[in-house]
Amino acid sequence: MYSPVYRRNKEYHHWCIFLLLCMVQFASSCSDSSFFKKKDPVVAEVGERKLFFSQLKDIVPDGTSKKDSLAIVDGYIENWVRERLMVEDAAEHIAADINLDKLVDDYRSSLLVYHYENRLTSRQLDTMVAEVEMREYYESHKGNYVLTHSAFRCIIAKVPASSRRLQEVKNSLQKVDYTEALFLVRENAVYHQIDTSLFMTYEDIATLLPENMVQPTELRAGMSVSMAADGFVHFLKILSFHAAGEAPPFEYISEKIKKTVLSERRIQLLKKYRQDLYNEGLEEKRFKIFKID
């Protein structure tokens, strides 16, 4: 087991760091950056590995107080020591049991391929997905999607009981065509939810209405209900209802479908690229495959 080699006298250590931080500020203000090349003190050491002061110069944001600067630097050094001790201990006890070179090579290869594939798709992938394509996908795969809770589209309004147009609001919300209702609610309600594309849960709806105004088992598409409370009349009109366990409506999962379509396009793009690359390598004799006897 290795031990960290750096001063444990906190007061002395803090004073040294403070002086070095001052030197950094001075050196960074000079045009000659050879300061750290000529003099770069070691601030910690574990085994054969050293942490140099130049590695600390960017970890403290400008304008940080002396106290906070010392805390940041001290914490960084402490974490570096702990990490190096762990690495040294791992190297001593595990290195013989694993092929570290292979692991590093595999990891490097994976990183290269990952970033190259991202570059390819960012340049070549068509990210425009027409609604007709999404709807075709939805019709073919909607059995794969299931609502985990009921979903509603609705209009909610809170209108003063003294409003002269209260009855008009109520009558309009009872009609199948809710165009007029949207206008009247917008003009007369002190609060409203009139985004007719928004899907809500029963819990979402209940938080916007008086307690016990509606029960989940009572809600159905087309219903309109009102309740007077505390000088206001609260209205709820259910535009659509989709029960838990059903396939969700297209609008509810359109964004998810778009992501799925793009993901499948990406898979096909990369699959074709790999095959084209293989065919090209075969034609140009860039590789050989030897038979195993």
Backbone as a ProteinNet text record, in pm:
[ID]
protein_1_A
[PRIMARY]
MYSPVYRRNKEYHHWCIFLLLCMVQFASSCSDSSFFKKKDPVVAEVGERKLFFSQLKDIVPDGTSKKDSLAIVDGYIENWVRERLMVEDAAEHIAADINLDKLVDDYRSSLLVYHYENRLTSRQLDTMVAEVEMREYYESHKGNYVLTHSAFRCIIAKVPASSRRLQEVKNSLQKVDYTEALFLVRENAVYHQIDTSLFMTYEDIATLLPENMVQPTELRAGMSVSMAADGFVHFLKILSFHAAGEAPPFEYISEKIKKTVLSERRIQLLKKYRQDLYNEGLEEKRFKIFKID
[TERTIARY]
84.9	0	88	57.8	133.6	73.1	155.3	106.6	125.3	33	49.4	163.1	237.7	348.8	320.3	266	255.1	228.2	255	251.3	112.4	104.2	-22.6	-45.9	55.9	36.1	-54.3	-183.6	-281.8	-250.7	-209.8	-183.6	-69.8	37.1	150.6	112	38	-3.8	-91.1	-185.5	-273.3	-192.4	-92.5	-10.6	66	117.3	190.7	98.5	-19.7	-114.3	-153.8	-176.9	-215.5	-106	20.4	131.9	137.5	115.2	120.3	6.2	-111.7	-223.2	-192.8	-129.1	-87.9	11.4	101.4	200.5	132.9	24.6	-50.8	-111.1	-175.1	-237.6	-134.1	-16.8	88.6	138.4	159.2	213.2	115.1	-14	-114.1	-130.5	-89.9	-101.5	18.3	117.6	237.6	226.6	288.7	283.8	374.3	476.5	568.8	510.1	466.6	403.9	505.8	635.1	738.5	752.7	670.5	679.1	665.2	558.9	533.2	632.6	692.8	792.9	920.2	951.1	1073.9	1055.2	939.6	918	776.4	763.5	632.5	637.9	613.1	629.9	534.3	579.8	497.5	414.9	283.2	198.1	152.2	164.4	130.5	198.2	215.5	286	234.7	202.6	163	245.3	329.5	418.1	506.4	502.6	582.8	506.8	378.4	298.1	298.4	311	317.7	206.2	154.2	57.6	129.7	136.3	209	113.6	169.6	88.1	21.1	86.6	28.5	-104.9	-126.7	-251.2	-365.8	-332.1	-433	-478.4	-406.4	-427.4	-563.2	-630.8	-760.2	-880.5	-857.7	-971.5	-1040.5	-975.8	-1034.7	-1089.5	-1221.4	-1280	-1227.2	-1221.5	-1179.7	-1273.4	-1217.2	-1296.9	-1329.6	-1278.3	-1304.8	-1224.2	-1285.4	-1216.8	-1103.1	-1012.1	-898.8	-946.5	-1046.1	-1096.1	-1153.3	-1235	-1296	-1191.7	-1093.1	-986.7	-910.1	-876.4	-802.9	-885.7	-1015	-1101.7	-1110.5	-1121.6	-1129.6	-1001	-888	-758.4	-732.5	-759.6	-738.5	-823	-948.8	-1037.2	-989.2	-940.3	-889.9	-770	-677	-557.1	-595.4	-684.1	-727.1	-791.4	-877.9	-942.9	-842.8	-744.6	-640.8	-563	-525.8	-451.1	-532.6	-659.5	-744.3	-759.8	-778.2	-794.8	-667.8	-551.7	-425.1	-395.9	-429.6	-411.7	-495	-617.6	-704.2	-646.9	-596.9	-537.8	-415.5	-330	-209.6	-245.3	-345.4	-385.8	-445.6	-526.5	-585.9	-478.5	-379.2	-271.2	-192.6	-178.5	-100.4	-173.6	-307	-380.7	-457.9	-485.7	-571.9	-501.4	-402.8	-340	-299.3	-254.6	-208.9	-324.2	-444.6	-560.3	-633.7	-600.3	-672.3	-575.2	-625.7	-547.3	-576.6	-501.6	-529.2	-512.4	-412.1	-390.3	-510.9	-570.6	-688	-806.7	-824.3	-934.2	-920.5	-800.5	-776.1	-800.5	-753.2	-769.9	-917.4	-990.9	-1134.8	-1208.9	-1172	-1237.9	-1207.4	-1083.3	-1044.5	-1121.4	-1131.4	-1203.3	-1350.9	-1409.9	-1550.9	-1573.8	-1483.1	-1495.1	-1483.7	-1387.2	-1367.7	-1492.4	-1544.2	-1662.7	-1783.8	-1800.5	-1913.4	-1915.2	-1801.1	-1795	-1804.5	-1748	-1754.9	-1898.4	-1968.8	-2108.9	-2194.4	-2167.9	-2242	-2216.6	-2091.3	-2059.4	-2129.9	-2128.6	-2195.1	-2344.5	-2409.7	-2553.9	-2589.1	-2503.4	-2532.2	-2524.5	-2443.7	-2426.6	-2522.7	-2557.7	-2630.3	-2774.4	-2808.9	-2942.7	-3047.5	-3152.3	-3265.2	-3352.5	-3357.9	-3432.1	-3574.4	-3614.7	-3751.4	-3843.1	-3942.8	-4037.2	-4176.9	-4234	-4366.9	-4473	-4582	-4688.5	-4749.3	-4757.9	-4817.5	-4733.1	-4601.5	-4513.8	-4531.7	-4546.3	-4566.1	-4699.8	-4802.6	-4933.6	-4933	-4859.3	-4847.2	-4777.6	-4675	-4602.5	-4695.2	-4772.1	-4864.4	-4966.6	-5025.4	-5126.5	-5066.9	-4941.4	-4876.4	-4826	-4801.4	-4736.6	-4811.3	-4931.6	-4996.3	-5025.9	-5028.3	-5045.8	-4928.5	-4815.1	-4696.1	-4702.1	-4797.7	-4808	-4936.4	-4925	-5040.4	-5038.4	-5154.3	-5165	-5156.7	-5070.8	-5059.7	-5159.5	-5220.4	-5322.2	-5417.7	-5534.3	-5631.4	-5579.2	-5615.1	-5571.7	-5693.5	-5698.6	-5812.3	-5764.7	-5848.2	-5836.1	-5959.4	-5942.3	-6057.4	-6043.9	-6154.4	-6158.1	-6195.2	-6120.3	-6148	-6158.2	-6257.1	-6275	-6325.4	-6283.3	-6329.5	-6383.7	-6516.8	-6583.6	-6651.1	-6636.9	-6704.9	-6855.9	-6914.9	-7059.8	-7140.2	-7078.4	-7148.4	-7137.8	-7066.8	-7047.3	-7181.2	-7200.9	-7326.3	-7337.3	-7225.3	-7227.5	-7209.5	-7234.8	-7216.9	-7300.7	-7427.2	-7514.8	-7470.2	-7418.5	-7367	-7248.8	-7162.2	-7046.9	-7095.7	-7192.4	-7244.2	-7307.6	-7389.2	-7457.8	-7358.3	-7256.5	-7159.6	-7079.4	-7053.1	-6974.6	-7054.6	-7185.1	-7269.6	-7286.4	-7233.5	-7244.2	-7129.3	-7155.4	-7051.7	-6939.8	-6976	-6877.3	-6839.3	-6715.1	-6672.9	-6598.4	-6611.4	-6545.1	-6591.4	-6723.1	-6778.4	-6735	-6732.8	-6695	-6552.8	-6462.3	-6323.5	-6315.8	-6395	-6395.1	-6452.7	-6567	-6633.5	-6550.3	-6488.7	-6404.5	-6283.9	-6222.8	-6105	-6139.9	-6259.8	-6300	-6353.6	-6407.4	-6479.2	-6422	-6335.9	-6283	-6162.9	-6152.8	-6034.6	-5920.9	-5957	-5858.2	-5917.7	-5833.6	-5883.8	-5770.5	-5809.1	-5721.9	-5792.9	-5745.5	-5815.1	-5722	-5611.2	-5522.2	-5584.3	-5654.9	-5730.3	-5642	-5512.1	-5420.4	-5349.4	-5369.9	-5301.1	-5373.9	-5299.3	-5356	-5325.4	-5425.3	-5412.4	-5457.8	-5405	-5451.6	-5566.4	-5635.6	-5740.8	-5682.6	-5564	-5499.4	-5470.9	-5428.2	-5404	-5533.6	-5642.1	-5771.1	-5820.4	-5809.7	-5861.9	-5795.1	-5666.9	-5597.4	-5647	-5717.2	-5764.6	-5912.7	-5975.3	-6118.1	-6143.4	-6261.4	-6295.4	-6294.6	-6265.5	-6259.1	-6392.1	-6382.4	-6498.8	-6595.5	-6547.5	-6636.6	-6665	-6564.2	-6583.5	-6505.9	-6552.7	-6484.6	-6433	-6322.1	-6263.8	-6358.9	-6443.4	-6535.9	-6648.8	-6667.2	-6775.2	-6733.9	-6604.6	-6557	-6575.3	-6629	-6647.5	-6641.6	-6612.5	-6600.2	-6732.7	-6727.5	-6844.5	-6916.8	-6887.1	-6960	-6919.8	-7015.7	-6990.2	-7051.3	-6971.9	-7019.2	-6974.9	-7054.5	-7020.4	-7050.3	-6985.1	-7004.9	-6973.6	-7065.3	-7043.2	-6968	-6866.7	-6788.7	-6716	-6733	-6656.2	-6668.6	-6790.8	-6813	-6776.5	-6743.9	-6708.3	-6787	-6798.1	-6854.5	-6744	-6717.7	-6612	-6673.8	-6611.2	-6662.1	-6557.1	-6606	-6519.8	-6593.9	-6528.7	-6583.7	-6478.6	-6515.3	-6424.3	-6437.6	-6330.7	-6331.7	-6303.3	-6211.6	-6181.9	-6134.3	-6157.3	-6120	-6061.1	-5945.5	-5878.7	-5840	-5895.2	-5878.7	-5743.2	-5698.2	-5575.2	-5589.9	-5482.5	-5486.1	-5516.3	-5568.9	-5597.4	-5471.2	-5476.2	-5371.2	-5386.8	-5282	-5293.8	-5326.1	-5391.5	-5417.7	-5286.7	-5290.3	-5169.6	-5105.6	-5188.4	-5135.6	-5059	-5099.8	-5039.2	-4895.5	-4866.9	-4733.5	-4661	-4704.9	-4645.3	-4495.4	-4454.8	-4312.6	-4232	-4288.7	-4220.6	-4206.6	-4311.7	-4307.5	-4200.2	-4192.3	-4091.1	-3950.6	-3924.6	-3792.9	-3765.2	-3869	-3852.3	-3821.3	-3892.6	-3868.4	-3725.5	-3681	-3544.9	-3441.6	-3470.2	-3378.2	-3365.3	-3477.7	-3473.4	-3401.3	-3420	-3347.2	-3197.1	-3159.6	-3017.4	-2957.7	-3031.5	-2984.1	-2963.3	-3060.8	-3050.3	-2936.6	-2918.7	-2810.7	-2674.9	-2653.5	-2525.4	-2505.1	-2613.8	-2604.6	-2561.6	-2621.6	-2585.4	-2441.5	-2402.1	-2266.1	-2164.3	-2191.4	-2098.7	-2090.1	-2204.9	-2203.7	-2129.6	-2153.6	-2082.7	-1932.1	-1895.2	-1753.8	-1691	-1765	-1715.6	-1698.6	-1799	-1791.4	-1675.2	-1655.1	-1544.3	-1410.4	-1398.7	-1274.7	-1248	-1354.3	-1340.3	-1292.4	-1352.1	-1316.1	-1173	-1129.4	-995.6	-891.1	-934.3	-845.4	-776.8	-854.7	-800.4	-792.9	-845.9	-838.7	-831.2	-788.5	-782.2	-843	-912.5	-965.9	-906.2	-835.6	-765.9	-848.7	-849.1	-920.1	-846.5	-924.1	-865.6	-879.4	-764.9	-766.1	-812.2
-119.6	0	124	219.3	342.9	447	541.6	649.6	780.9	876.8	1007.8	1082	1152.2	1230.3	1376.6	1446.5	1590.7	1639	1763.9	1815.3	1805.1	1752	1737.7	1849.9	1935.5	2050.8	2147.2	2151.3	2225.1	2373.7	2430.7	2574.6	2606.8	2530.2	2553.2	2523.4	2414.2	2374.8	2482.5	2536.6	2642.7	2766.3	2801.8	2919	2900.7	2779.9	2751.9	2762.6	2704.8	2709.5	2853.4	2932	3071	3146.8	3125.2	3191.2	3147.1	3018.4	2967.2	3023	3037.3	3097.5	3240.8	3314	3450.5	3450.6	3351.5	3341.9	3312.5	3229.2	3199.6	3325.8	3405.8	3529.3	3622.2	3627.6	3712.7	3659.2	3525.6	3466.5	3476.3	3458.1	3463.1	3603.4	3705.6	3843.1	3882.9	3798.2	3826.6	3759.9	3819.6	3763.6	3643.2	3634.3	3522.6	3406	3299	3185	3080.7	3115.7	3018.5	2998.4	3073.5	3062.9	2918.4	2850.5	2716.2	2615.4	2650.8	2562	2564.6	2682.8	2697.6	2652.7	2672.5	2640.1	2588.9	2459.5	2397.9	2303.9	2354.2	2273.7	2155.8	2050.1	1932.5	1960.7	1936.2	1961.4	1831.7	1718.3	1589.1	1479.6	1366.2	1255.7	1124.6	1031.1	896.4	798.7	722.3	633.3	712.8	678.5	748.2	861.6	875.8	978.8	1106.2	1219.1	1349.6	1441.1	1522.8	1626.5	1759.9	1829.3	1956.1	2073.6	2181.9	2299.6	2353	2337.3	2386	2318.7	2200.1	2128.9	2185.3	2276.9	2336.3	2473.4	2531.5	2673.3	2704.5	2603.1	2630.4	2584.6	2532.9	2477.5	2580.5	2695.4	2799.3	2911.2	2934.7	3040.3	3178.3	3268.9	3406.3	3470	3548.7	3619.9	3539.7	3415.4	3332.4	3384.9	3386.8	3435.9	3342.9	3396.2	3315.9	3189	3202.2	3087.5	2980.8	3024.2	2928.4	2867.8	2948.6	2898.9	2787	2808.7	2707.4	2579.8	2595.8	2479.1	2400.5	2471.2	2405.8	2330	2397.1	2335.7	2217.6	2236.8	2129.7	2007.2	2032	1921.6	1849.3	1925.6	1865.4	1775.9	1827.4	1749.2	1622.4	1637.5	1521.8	1415.6	1456.6	1361.3	1296.9	1375.1	1320.2	1212.1	1237.8	1139.6	1012.7	1027.5	911.1	827.9	897.1	827.4	754	819.2	755.2	635.8	646.7	533.4	414	441.2	334.4	271.8	356.4	306.4	220.9	268.5	193.9	59.7	60.7	-62.5	-160.2	-107.5	-192.8	-252.9	-171.9	-219.8	-331	-320.3	-419	-552	-547.1	-668.8	-730.1	-649.6	-700.6	-711.7	-628.4	-620.6	-756.8	-846.2	-977.2	-1065.2	-1034.1	-1118.1	-1073.8	-958.4	-908.8	-866.9	-869.4	-822.5	-674	-591.6	-448.6	-386.1	-430.4	-375.5	-400.5	-519.8	-551.8	-465.8	-448.6	-364.8	-222	-168.8	-32.3	-22.5	-124.6	-123.3	-134.2	-221.6	-235.6	-105.9	-43.8	81.9	192	199.2	299.6	277.2	150.4	118.7	157.3	126.9	160.1	310.4	387.4	533.3	587.3	535.9	581.8	555.5	433	396.1	478.4	494.6	570.3	713.1	781.4	920.7	930.1	832	834.5	811	717.4	693.4	816.2	884.5	1007.4	1113	1122	1219.1	1182.2	1053.8	1009.1	1041.4	1007.6	1029	1177.2	1258.5	1402.2	1463.7	1402.8	1456.4	1394.7	1268.4	1197.1	1160	1161.8	1118.2	1224.4	1184	1272.9	1278.8	1394.9	1408.6	1461.4	1480.1	1524	1401.6	1399.8	1287.7	1343.7	1309.9	1359.8	1295.1	1368.6	1316.4	1190.2	1184.1	1065.5	941.9	959.1	845.9	803.5	902.1	870.1	800.4	845.3	782.6	638.7	615.8	479	389.2	442.9	366.3	339.2	439.7	426.2	314.9	314	212.9	72.9	61.7	-69.5	-118.6	-25.7	-64.2	-19.5	33.9	89.5	-16.7	-143.7	-250.9	-262.7	-200.6	-205.5	-101.1	-9.1	98.4	82.4	98.5	83.7	197	258.7	363.5	302.4	358.6	311.1	381.9	487.5	560.7	625.9	662	727	863.4	901.9	1030.7	1106.6	1234.8	1319.3	1444.1	1491	1627.9	1700.9	1821.3	1887.7	2039.6	2104.3	2248.8	2268.4	2352.2	2383.1	2534.4	2580.8	2725	2757.6	2874	2926.2	3066.8	3079.5	3204	3265.4	3396.5	3460.3	3435.3	3404.6	3378.3	3501.1	3619.2	3744.1	3780.4	3699.4	3731.3	3733.5	3837.5	3850.6	3744.5	3686.5	3589.8	3445.4	3427.7	3295.9	3189.1	3219.4	3120.5	3089.5	3191.6	3168.1	3072	3090.7	3000.6	2857.8	2843.6	2709.9	2645.4	2722.4	2667.8	2627.5	2710.8	2682.4	2555.3	2529	2411	2281.9	2294.4	2176.3	2138	2220.9	2193.2	2102.5	2028.2	1941.9	2027.9	2130.7	2224.6	2323.4	2319.3	2402.4	2529.8	2568.2	2689.4	2812.3	2827.2	2940.5	2934.6	2814.1	2798.7	2848.9	2819.5	2864.3	3016.5	3082.9	3228.6	3284.6	3232.8	3283.6	3257.6	3141.1	3108.1	3200.6	3222.4	3310.1	3452	3496.4	3633.2	3651.7	3548.1	3566.1	3491.2	3394	3315.2	3383.8	3370.2	3422.3	3320.3	3196.3	3092.3	2998.2	2951.3	2852.8	2764.2	2646.7	2554.1	2523.9	2583.3	2568.2	2515.6	2452.8	2388.2	2253	2248	2127	2014.4	2039	1932.6	1867.7	1926.1	1878.2	1759.1	1650.1	1533.5	1543.4	1516.4	1528.1	1399.2	1374.3	1261.8	1310.2	1215.4	1254.9	1339.1	1301.9	1377.4	1521.1	1540.2	1675.9	1757.9	1696.2	1765.6	1798.1	1701.7	1718.7	1833.5	1857.9	1967.3	2105.1	2112.9	2240.5	2266.7	2173.6	2184.1	2174.6	2218	2201.8	2053.8	2027.9	1890.4	1818.7	1694.4	1608.2	1657.9	1749	1795.1	1681.1	1601.3	1486.6	1366.7	1247.9	1124	1059.4	987.5	930.4	838.8	767.4	675.6	748.6	877.4	955.5	1018.6	1030.8	1103.9	1022.9	1089.3	1026.5	1134.5	1093.7	1189.4	1260.8	1393	1472.7	1530	1483	1531	1673.1	1747.5	1882.9	1893.8	1942	1950.8	2083.6	2137.2	2264	2254.6	2342.9	2343.9	2483.1	2537.3	2668.4	2651.6	2740.9	2734.7	2865.5	2923.7	3042.6	3159.4	3185.2	3299.6	3277.4	3153.1	3120.5	2998.1	2982	2860	2791.7	2666.7	2588.8	2500	2497.5	2418.3	2316.9	2202.4	2099.3	2038.3	2039.3	1970.3	1871	1743.4	1639.1	1627.8	1653.1	1646.2	1504.9	1436.1	1297.3	1221.9	1091	1007.2	877.1	840.4	716.4	642.5	524.4	450.8	382	361.2	285.9	146.4	99.3	-32	-26.2	87.2	104	150.5	139	199	350.3	424	570	629.8	745	811.5	856.4	874.8	913.7	1039	1140.4	1267.9	1252.3	1153.6	1132.6	1082.3	1004.4	943.9	985.1	1092.9	1132.3	1161.4	1227.7	1257.2	1129.4	1036.1	908.4	831.9	836.7	769.5	832.7	965.9	1033.7	988.9	980.7	935.8	792.5	708.2	568.7	557.7	634.9	634	679.1	784.7	833.7	731.2	663.2	560.7	446.3	404.2	296.5	341.3	467.3	520	515.9	554.1	556.1	416.2	319.8	181.6	134.8	165.6	124.3	197.3	324.7	402.5	342.3	311.9	257.4	114.6	38	-98.5	-96.2	-5.9	5.9	55.2	150.5	203.2	92.6	11	-97.7	-199.1	-229.1	-325.2	-267.8	-139.9	-75.6	-72.9	-46.8	-44.2	-181.7	-285.2	-422.5	-456.8	-424.2	-453.7	-380.4	-255.9	-176.9	-238.3	-280.4	-343.5	-473.6	-549.2	-675.1	-651.3	-551.3	-519.5	-468.2	-389	-330.6	-418.4	-538.1	-633.8	-570.8	-502.7	-437.1	-531.8	-654.2	-749.4	-890.6	-981.4	-1123.5	-1202	-1308	-1400	-1536.8	-1588.7	-1715.8	-1832	-1942.2	-2062.8	-2126.4	-2176	-2244.7	-2394.9	-2460.5	-2605.5	-2679.9
0	0	0	-90.8	-97.9	-5.1	35.8	120.9	49.9	68.4	6.3	71.3	-13.6	40	14.9	110.6	106.7	247.3	272.5	408.3	468.4	590.5	658.9	759.5	776.9	863.3	788.9	826.6	749	739.2	850	848.5	752.6	758.7	670.6	525.8	509.4	374.6	311.2	388.4	336.7	298.3	379.1	350	220.4	200.2	75.8	-45.4	-31.3	-143.3	-173.4	-69.8	-90.2	-165.4	-125.3	-194.4	-340.3	-363.7	-500.3	-584.6	-521.8	-594.3	-634.4	-543.7	-575.4	-690.6	-691.2	-798.9	-931.9	-925.7	-1048.8	-1106.2	-1018.8	-1065.1	-1126	-1063.1	-1115.8	-1249.9	-1254.2	-1376.2	-1491.2	-1461.2	-1567.8	-1623.1	-1545.1	-1592.6	-1677.8	-1679.7	-1758	-1894	-1992.6	-2126.8	-2138.7	-2053.5	-2058.6	-1979	-2047.9	-1981.6	-1940.8	-1943.2	-1909.6	-1760.6	-1681.1	-1536	-1490.3	-1541.2	-1495.8	-1554.1	-1666.3	-1722.6	-1637.9	-1586.8	-1510	-1365.9	-1312.9	-1172.8	-1155.4	-1133.4	-1118.2	-998.5	-879.4	-758.4	-750.4	-688.3	-660.5	-534.9	-542.6	-426.2	-359.5	-431.3	-371.1	-451.4	-387.8	-452.2	-395.8	-485.3	-445.8	-528.1	-463.1	-536.7	-630.7	-758.8	-859.5	-927.2	-895.7	-960.3	-878.4	-949.4	-883.2	-933.6	-843.5	-879.7	-873	-987.4	-995	-976.7	-931.5	-904.9	-1031.4	-1144.4	-1269.7	-1300.7	-1243.6	-1265.7	-1181.8	-1090.4	-1003.1	-1049.4	-1143	-1172.6	-1234.9	-1290.7	-1355.7	-1274.9	-1154.7	-1079.4	-991.8	-968.8	-884.3	-972.6	-971.5	-1055.3	-1014.6	-1110.2	-1082.4	-980.4	-891.3	-793.4	-668.8	-660.5	-542.4	-423.4	-306.6	-186.3	-147.4	-61	-16.1	52.8	141.3	217.1	124.6	28.5	-63.6	-156.7	-197.2	-284.6	-216.7	-90.5	-14.7	-0.9	21.7	37.3	-93.3	-205.6	-336.9	-366.6	-346.9	-376	-283.9	-155.4	-58.5	-94.2	-131.9	-169	-293.2	-390.1	-513.4	-484.4	-403.8	-370.3	-294.9	-198.4	-119	-207.9	-300.3	-390.6	-484.3	-530.7	-619.5	-546.9	-422.5	-343.4	-324.8	-288.1	-265.7	-394	-506.3	-634.1	-673.4	-656.9	-692.6	-602.5	-473.7	-383.4	-429.7	-474.3	-522.3	-649.3	-739.6	-863.9	-834.7	-745.9	-711	-648.3	-560	-493.9	-594.5	-688.2	-791.6	-880.5	-918	-1003.7	-935.4	-804.9	-729.7	-715.2	-702.7	-671.3	-788	-891.4	-998.6	-1133	-1156.8	-1289.4	-1343.3	-1256.4	-1302.2	-1349.3	-1305.6	-1338.8	-1464.4	-1520.4	-1637.4	-1746.3	-1868.4	-1982	-1999.9	-1927.7	-1926.1	-2063.9	-2139.4	-2273.6	-2363.6	-2351.6	-2433.1	-2391.9	-2259.9	-2212.8	-2263.6	-2255.5	-2301.8	-2451.9	-2525.8	-2671.9	-2709.9	-2638.6	-2666.1	-2636	-2525	-2485.7	-2587	-2629.9	-2730.2	-2859.7	-2902.3	-3025.5	-3013.5	-2897.9	-2876.2	-2881.6	-2819.3	-2821.9	-2963.2	-3039.3	-3176.8	-3260.5	-3251.2	-3330.2	-3286.3	-3155.1	-3102.7	-3156.7	-3148.6	-3194.3	-3346.4	-3416.3	-3562.5	-3609.6	-3543.1	-3579.4	-3552.4	-3442.9	-3413.5	-3521	-3566.5	-3671.2	-3801.6	-3834.1	-3956.7	-3953.8	-3842.9	-3835.7	-3831.8	-3768.7	-3764.5	-3903.5	-3990.8	-4125.8	-4227.1	-4208.1	-4312.8	-4276.5	-4147.4	-4107.9	-4138.5	-4208.6	-4236.7	-4111.4	-4048.2	-3922	-3941.5	-4065.4	-4092.8	-4098.3	-4010.6	-4007.9	-4033.3	-4146.6	-4182.7	-4093.6	-4069.2	-3984.5	-4043.4	-4177.1	-4240	-4209	-4205.7	-4172.9	-4027.9	-3937.7	-3796.5	-3775.2	-3846.8	-3831.2	-3884.5	-3993.7	-4046.5	-3944.9	-3882.6	-3780.7	-3662.2	-3624.6	-3511.6	-3537.4	-3656.8	-3688.7	-3690.1	-3727.5	-3735.4	-3600.1	-3508	-3382.3	-3257	-3268.8	-3149.6	-3043.9	-3086.3	-2989.8	-2893.9	-2930.2	-2843.7	-2732.6	-2742.2	-2644.1	-2562.5	-2433	-2344.8	-2242.3	-2222.2	-2121.1	-1980.8	-1897.9	-1759.4	-1667.6	-1718.2	-1642.6	-1742	-1695.3	-1783.4	-1828	-1949.1	-2004.1	-2056.4	-2023.4	-2060.5	-2133.4	-2227.1	-2278.4	-2228.9	-2178.3	-2117.7	-2118.7	-2083.5	-2060	-1913.4	-1844.9	-1704.7	-1691.1	-1616.4	-1599.9	-1460.4	-1412.5	-1282.9	-1308.8	-1301.9	-1339.6	-1215.7	-1196.4	-1082.9	-1089.9	-975.7	-972.1	-1011	-1001	-1034.5	-1181.9	-1259.8	-1401.8	-1475.6	-1557.8	-1632.9	-1742.6	-1779.7	-1889.9	-1838.6	-1711.4	-1649	-1719.3	-1746	-1808.8	-1950.8	-2020	-2155.7	-2153.4	-2054.7	-2041.2	-2019.5	-1927.3	-1896.2	-2018.7	-2091.8	-2209.7	-2318.9	-2338.7	-2445	-2416.1	-2288.2	-2250.9	-2263.5	-2279.9	-2296.9	-2443.7	-2533.3	-2676.2	-2722.5	-2830.5	-2887.9	-2946.3	-3019	-3075	-2963.9	-2922.7	-2808.9	-2851.3	-2978.2	-3026.4	-2947.7	-2932.7	-2859.1	-2712.2	-2656	-2515.5	-2490.8	-2581.4	-2565	-2559.3	-2645.3	-2647.2	-2516.3	-2473.8	-2353.3	-2227.5	-2220.3	-2104.2	-2098.9	-2212.3	-2217.2	-2172.3	-2205.9	-2175.1	-2033.7	-1972.6	-1846.1	-1726	-1747.6	-1636.3	-1571.5	-1441.2	-1370.4	-1377.6	-1405.7	-1431.9	-1534.8	-1626.9	-1722.3	-1773.1	-1817.5	-1887.7	-2018	-2127.4	-2255.2	-2364.4	-2323.4	-2420.5	-2455.1	-2567.4	-2601.3	-2655.2	-2669.4	-2713	-2593.8	-2475.2	-2355.1	-2293.2	-2269.3	-2202.8	-2053.2	-1970.8	-1826.3	-1758.6	-1639.6	-1559.2	-1470.6	-1406.5	-1313.1	-1200.3	-1153.9	-1045.2	-1087.9	-1213.5	-1264.6	-1258.7	-1303.8	-1308.1	-1167.1	-1076.8	-941.5	-867.4	-895.9	-825.8	-868.9	-982.2	-1034.1	-1003.7	-934.5	-906.3	-755.3	-709.3	-567	-528	-403.4	-355	-375	-423.9	-445	-552	-638.3	-746.1	-843.9	-873	-962.1	-907.2	-940	-905.4	-1033.7	-1026	-1148.1	-1223.8	-1153.1	-1220.2	-1293	-1265.5	-1326.5	-1459.7	-1482.2	-1599.5	-1726.9	-1829.2	-1959.4	-2067.3	-2186.6	-2296.7	-2321.2	-2338.8	-2371.6	-2251.3	-2130.3	-2013.7	-1978.4	-1919.3	-1871	-1732	-1636.2	-1499	-1439.7	-1347.2	-1282.4	-1133.8	-1056.2	-911.3	-858.2	-774.3	-714	-582.4	-561.5	-437.5	-417.1	-297.1	-256.6	-355	-404.9	-491.9	-636.6	-673.2	-811.9	-855.4	-987.5	-1043.3	-1122.7	-1087	-1152.1	-1259.3	-1376.2	-1488.3	-1533.9	-1574.7	-1634	-1752	-1867.7	-1984.7	-2034.3	-2043.1	-2090.5	-2242	-2311.7	-2458.2	-2508.5	-2442.2	-2480	-2356.9	-2357	-2243.9	-2295.5	-2242.3	-2281.1	-2153.3	-2136.4	-2010.8	-2002.7	-1879.6	-1856.5	-1915.5	-1978.9	-2042.7	-2190.7	-2237.2	-2380	-2453.5	-2586.3	-2667.7	-2662.2	-2639.6	-2632.5	-2768.1	-2771.1	-2899.3	-2963.9	-3094.1	-3167.6	-3109.3	-3079.7	-3030.8	-2899	-2820.9	-2688.9	-2699.5	-2804.1	-2815.7	-2944.1	-3006.7	-3134.6	-3122.3	-3013	-2995.8	-2974.4	-2899.8	-2877.6	-3009.2	-3092	-3221.5	-3310.2	-3307.8	-3388.6	-3349.1	-3219	-3172.4	-3214.7	-3211.6	-3251.6	-3400	-3482.5	-3627.3	-3656.7	-3590.2	-3611.3	-3565.2	-3455.5	-3405.8	-3506.1	-3563.7	-3662.9	-3790.1	-3828.1	-3943.6	-3917.4	-3795.3	-3759.3	-3765.9	-3714.4	-3717.8	-3861.1	-3947.8	-4088.1	-4160.1	-4129.4	-4190.4	-4155.8	-4027.9	-3984.6	-4035.2	-4041.1	-4093.1	-4239.4	-4317.9	-4459.4	-4473.8	-4389.7	-4398.6	-4370.3	-4268.4	-4234.6	-4348.9	-4410.6	-4521.7	-4642	-4672.5	-4783.6	-4756.2	-4631.3	-4594.4	-4612	-4575.1	-4590.9	-4739.1	-4819.3	-4963.2	-5027.4	-4987.3	-5040.5	-5001.1	-4875.5	-4830.1	-4901.4	-4930	-5002.4	-5144.4	-5208.8	-5347.3	-5357.3	-5260.5	-5262.8	-5193.5	-5151.8	-5084.2	-4962.5	-4880.6	-4761.1	-4641.6	-4656	-4545.8	-4599.5	-4514.3	-4547.2	-4432.4	-4467.2	-4368.4	-4395	-4298.5	-4315.1	-4259.9	-4331	-4286.5	-4170.4	-4075.3	-3960.1	-3981.6	-3985.5	-4006.8	-3880.4
[MASK]
+++++++++++++++++++++++++++++++++++++++++++++++++++++++++++++++++++++++++++++++++++++++++++++++++++++++++++++++++++++++++++++++++++++++++++++++++++++++++++++++++++++++++++++++++++++++++++++++++++++++++++++++++++++++++++++++++++++++++++++++++++++++++++++++++++++++++++++++++++++++++++++++++++++

